[in-house]
Structure formats: C-alpha cells, structure tokens
Amino acid sequence: MRSLATRAQANLALFEHIDECEEPRRSQGRVGWLRPNEFEEKRCADQAAAE
C-alpha cells in the first residue's frame, strides 16, 4: 500500500482505481441510470453550483 500526502492525491488514486475497474458505458440503477462518466460530470457540476 502506498502512502499519499494529501486528500486530493487519495481522491485521485481512488478515482483512477475505480475508473480502471468500472465499465464507463454501463448504466447504474443506484445513480439514476447514468453512465459512470455522466454521473461524475453531474456530480462535479452539482458540487460547483453548490460552492
């Protein structure tokens, strides 16, 4: 297990791991039938709008 200096590095490492494992074209019912890349885009837009 590698050590990460910041939370941002940990988030990036986690995202990269999930991105490698997930099928970007498969829709997921638990996230409103969005594809993983669509869900991530929506989540980022929602987060930016909230700030």
C-alpha positions as CSV (number, residue, x, y, z in Angstrom):
1,M,0.0,0.0,0.0
2,R,1.4,3.4,-0.9
3,S,1.3,6.5,1.3
4,L,-0.4,9.6,-0.1
5,A,0.5,13.1,1.1
6,T,-2.8,14.8,0.6
7,R,-6.5,14.1,0.4
8,A,-6.5,15.3,-3.2
9,Q,-3.9,12.6,-4.1
10,A,-6.0,10.0,-2.3
11,N,-9.1,11.1,-4.2
12,L,-7.3,10.9,-7.5
13,A,-5.9,7.5,-6.7
14,L,-9.3,6.2,-5.8
15,F,-10.9,7.6,-8.9
16,E,-8.2,6.1,-11.1
17,H,-8.7,2.7,-9.5
18,I,-12.5,2.8,-9.9
19,D,-12.1,4.1,-13.5
20,E,-9.9,1.1,-14.3
21,C,-12.4,-1.3,-12.9
22,E,-15.7,0.1,-14.0
23,E,-17.3,-0.1,-17.4
24,P,-17.8,3.6,-18.4
25,R,-20.7,2.7,-20.7
26,R,-22.7,0.6,-18.2
27,S,-25.7,2.4,-16.6
28,Q,-26.1,2.1,-12.9
29,G,-29.6,2.0,-11.3
30,R,-28.5,3.3,-8.0
31,V,-27.3,6.6,-9.6
32,G,-30.4,7.2,-11.7
33,W,-29.4,5.1,-14.6
34,L,-26.5,7.4,-15.5
35,R,-23.3,6.0,-17.0
36,P,-20.3,6.4,-14.7
37,N,-18.8,9.2,-16.7
38,E,-22.2,11.0,-16.9
39,F,-22.7,10.6,-13.1
40,E,-19.2,12.1,-12.5
41,E,-19.9,15.1,-14.7
42,K,-23.2,15.7,-13.0
43,R,-21.7,15.3,-9.5
44,C,-18.9,17.8,-10.4
45,A,-21.4,20.3,-11.8
46,D,-23.7,20.0,-8.8
47,Q,-20.7,20.4,-6.5
48,A,-19.5,23.5,-8.3
49,A,-23.0,25.0,-8.3
50,A,-23.2,24.4,-4.5
51,E,-20.0,26.3,-3.9
